[in-house]
Amino acid sequence: MQTVDKSVEAAAKNKDKLEAGIKSAGAKAGISQTALDAGVKKVDAALSDKEGLKSTINKALGNETTPAAATEAPAVMAQ
């Protein structure tokens, strides 16, 4: 679980770089600006709820979490 926690924290810390990379790669791949904006918005929402994102990833990986954390999934992941 520490690896997930550290990864989410690092991604949140570098959110601007991550979003810029998504936009750049998407533009090179010919993805529409509307789709890119929607994708970046989802990334932003997920990284804004770091604890929920950590819980969702840990649950998907089968890692143990506290009962309260396991029931809280970020809204962006449920879409």
CORZITA-V740711 format. One record per residue. N is the residue number from 0. RES is the residue in three letters. OMEGA is omega in radians with two decimals (none if undefined). Layout:
# CORZITA-V740711
n=N res=RES omega=OMEGA
n=N res=RES omega=OMEGA
This chain:
# CORZITA-V740711
n=0 res=MET omega=3.14
n=1 res=GLN omega=3.14
n=2 res=THR omega=3.11
n=3 res=VAL omega=-3.14
n=4 res=ASP omega=-3.13
n=5 res=LYS omega=-3.13
n=6 res=SER omega=3.13
n=7 res=VAL omega=3.12
n=8 res=GLU omega=3.13
n=9 res=ALA omega=3.12
n=10 res=ALA omega=3.13
n=11 res=ALA omega=3.14
n=12 res=LYS omega=-3.10
n=13 res=ASN omega=-3.06
n=14 res=LYS omega=-3.13
n=15 res=ASP omega=3.12
n=16 res=LYS omega=3.13
n=17 res=LEU omega=3.14
n=18 res=GLU omega=3.10
n=19 res=ALA omega=3.11
n=20 res=GLY omega=3.10
n=21 res=ILE omega=3.14
n=22 res=LYS omega=-3.12
n=23 res=SER omega=-3.13
n=24 res=ALA omega=3.13
n=25 res=GLY omega=3.13
n=26 res=ALA omega=3.11
n=27 res=LYS omega=-3.14
n=28 res=ALA omega=3.12
n=29 res=GLY omega=3.11
n=30 res=ILE omega=-3.09
n=31 res=SER omega=3.14
n=32 res=GLN omega=3.12
n=33 res=THR omega=3.13
n=34 res=ALA omega=3.11
n=35 res=LEU omega=3.13
n=36 res=ASP omega=3.13
n=37 res=ALA omega=3.12
n=38 res=GLY omega=3.13
n=39 res=VAL omega=3.12
n=40 res=LYS omega=3.12
n=41 res=LYS omega=3.10
n=42 res=VAL omega=3.13
n=43 res=ASP omega=-3.13
n=44 res=ALA omega=-3.14
n=45 res=ALA omega=-3.11
n=46 res=LEU omega=3.07
n=47 res=SER omega=3.09
n=48 res=ASP omega=-3.04
n=49 res=LYS omega=-3.10
n=50 res=GLU omega=3.10
n=51 res=GLY omega=3.12
n=52 res=LEU omega=3.10
n=53 res=LYS omega=-3.13
n=54 res=SER omega=-3.13
n=55 res=THR omega=3.14
n=56 res=ILE omega=3.13
n=57 res=ASN omega=3.13
n=58 res=LYS omega=3.13
n=59 res=ALA omega=3.13
n=60 res=LEU omega=-3.13
n=61 res=GLY omega=3.10
n=62 res=ASN omega=3.12
n=63 res=GLU omega=3.06
n=64 res=THR omega=3.09
n=65 res=THR omega=-3.12
n=66 res=PRO omega=-3.13
n=67 res=ALA omega=-3.11
n=68 res=ALA omega=-3.09
n=69 res=ALA omega=-3.12
n=70 res=THR omega=-3.11
n=71 res=GLU omega=3.08
n=72 res=ALA omega=3.11
n=73 res=PRO omega=-3.10
n=74 res=ALA omega=-3.10
n=75 res=VAL omega=-3.13
n=76 res=MET omega=-3.12
n=77 res=ALA omega=-3.08
n=78 res=GLN omega=none
